[in-house]
Amino acid sequence: VTRLAINAIYSKSNSSFSFSSLFKEHPEYQSQFPKLKDIPYDKLDANKSFTHHVNAVVLAIANSVVNLKNPNAVLPELEKLGTSHQRRNIRPEQFEVS
């Protein structure tokens, strides 16, 4: 099950589509990315900064899934992620998925 979940998460088209959809639904989120704020929605998938961020998110999720039963492996990465997003004034409610 874990390998299947990771493959589904890591599917580039699924991941890019999810982020593209997020930015389409919440353009204000895209504006928080200095390198992405002026990129038209339909050009995001070709942007290196966009694909880099998508890949980083996917790897963080995959690492959490793989280490679900090993919190000591996950917590430091999640704390680092939280700190970096806090510095950028990203609020917890912006992580909620509907």
C-alpha positions in Angstrom: 0.0 0.0 0.0 2.8 2.4 0.9 4.5 2.0 -2.5 1.2 2.5 -4.3 0.5 5.6 -2.3 3.9 7.1 -3.1 3.6 6.3 -6.8 0.2 8.1 -6.8 1.5 11.1 -4.9 4.7 11.3 -7.0 2.9 11.2 -10.4 4.2 14.4 -11.9 1.0 15.1 -13.7 -1.1 14.6 -10.5 1.2 16.8 -8.4 1.5 19.6 -10.9 -2.2 19.5 -11.5 -2.9 19.8 -7.8 -0.7 22.8 -7.4 -2.0 24.4 -10.5 -5.5 23.9 -9.3 -4.6 25.4 -5.9 -3.2 28.5 -7.6 -6.2 28.7 -9.9 -8.6 28.5 -6.9 -6.4 30.8 -4.7 -4.4 33.2 -6.9 -3.3 34.9 -3.7 -1.2 31.8 -2.8 0.7 32.0 -6.1 1.5 35.7 -5.3 3.4 34.5 -2.2 6.0 32.8 -4.5 8.2 35.6 -5.7 9.5 33.5 -8.7 5.9 32.4 -9.6 3.7 35.4 -8.9 3.9 36.8 -12.5 3.8 33.5 -14.3 0.5 32.9 -16.2 -1.5 30.0 -14.9 -1.2 28.0 -18.1 2.7 28.4 -18.1 3.3 27.1 -14.6 4.0 23.5 -15.6 7.0 24.7 -17.7 8.5 26.8 -15.0 11.5 25.4 -13.2 10.7 27.1 -9.8 7.2 25.6 -10.0 8.3 22.1 -10.7 11.1 22.3 -8.1 8.5 23.3 -5.4 6.1 20.6 -6.5 8.8 18.0 -6.3 9.9 19.2 -2.8 6.3 18.9 -1.6 5.9 15.5 -3.0 9.1 14.3 -1.4 8.1 15.7 2.0 4.7 13.9 1.7 6.4 10.6 0.5 8.9 10.8 3.4 6.1 11.2 5.9 4.2 8.3 4.4 7.2 6.0 4.3 8.1 6.9 7.9 4.5 7.0 9.3 5.4 4.6 12.1 8.7 6.3 12.8 7.9 9.9 14.0 11.6 10.5 14.9 12.4 10.4 11.2 9.5 12.7 10.3 9.3 15.3 13.0 12.6 17.1 12.3 11.7 17.5 8.6 8.2 18.7 9.4 9.6 21.2 12.0 12.0 22.5 9.3 9.2 22.8 6.8 7.0 24.7 9.4 9.8 27.1 10.2 10.5 27.9 6.6 6.9 28.5 5.9 6.4 30.6 9.0 9.3 32.9 7.9 7.3 33.5 4.7 4.1 34.3 6.7 2.3 31.2 5.4 -0.7 30.6 7.8 -1.7 27.1 9.0 -5.2 27.5 7.3 -3.5 27.8 3.9 -2.4 24.1 4.3 -6.0 22.9 4.6 -7.2 20.9 1.7 -10.9 20.8 0.7 
